[in-house]
Amino acid sequence: MSWMVLIHIAVMLIDEIGQAIKSSGDNKLIIFLAPTVHLVRQQFEVIKEHTTFKEEYYGAKGVVAWDKEHWEKEFKTRDVSLLLLKILTSSLD
């Protein structure tokens, strides 16, 4: 299976799950993790092109220094957040 097929499947799942969340009225966030900044940006562009969600990517934006309040503010305004796995694990420390 090629990586393009896997990307397409991931975007279809994000779209399907995201639509279900929106229609339920719940305020939930979909998080997409990737191992490199390049992949985070690539997935951001694909999701942006193929969905109607408010999304943002967090790769090389100085987010390691963000506090809990800053993250909460960011997540409240997004439907999908794309993160480097390293950023997530650093934020949990």
N, C-alpha and C positions, 0 to 999 in steps of 0.2 A: 504494500500500500504506500503510495507516495505521500510526501509531506503536505502537498497541496490538498489532497483528499482529506487528510487529518485536519487541516486548517478549516476546510469547508464544513466538516462535521462539527468542529468546535464552535464555529460561528452559528451554525444552524441550532445547536443546543443552547447557546447563549441567547439567541433570538427567541426560541420557544420558551425557555425558562423565564426569561425577562418579561415576555408578554404575559405569562401566567402570573408573575409577581405583580405587574402593573394592574392587571385586571382584578386582582384580589384586594387591591388597595393597601397592601403591605408596603412598608418602606424598608426594603432589603437591598443589598448590594451584591452584585456578582463580581468576584475577584478572579482575574486571570493571571496566573503566574508564569513567568518565563525566565530562563537562566541567563540571558544576555540583554543588554540595552537594545541591540539591533533587533532581536526577536520581539521585545516589548513594543518598540516603535512599529515594526511590521504588522503585528497583530492589531495594534491600535488603528492603523490605516485600514485594515481589512474590516474590522468591526464597524468603524466609522462609515465605510462605504456601503456595507450590507445590512446595517440596522439603523433604527431611529433613536437609539439610546444616547443619553448624555454620558460620554466616556472621557476618561483622561488616563494618560500614562505617567508613570512615575519611575524614571530611570536615572538620568543624569540631571536631576533638578535640586540637589542639595537636601533631599528629604530625610536623610539620616538624622539631621539635627531637629526635625520637627517634634513637637511635644504632642501629647494625647489630644489636647484641644484642637490643635491644627489639623490632625488626622480626622477627628470627628467632623469638623467643618467641611473638609474636602469630601468625605464620604457621604455627607448629607445632601450634597448637590450633584451626585453622580448616580447613574444606574449601573455602570460597569467601570471598574478600576483595574488597570493593567499594571502589575508590579514585577520588579525583579524579585526573585525568591530571596536573595540576600537582604533586600530592603525589608521584606516581611519578617524574616528571622531577627534582624537587627532591631526592629521596632518592638518585638515581643520581649526583648531583654530588659 
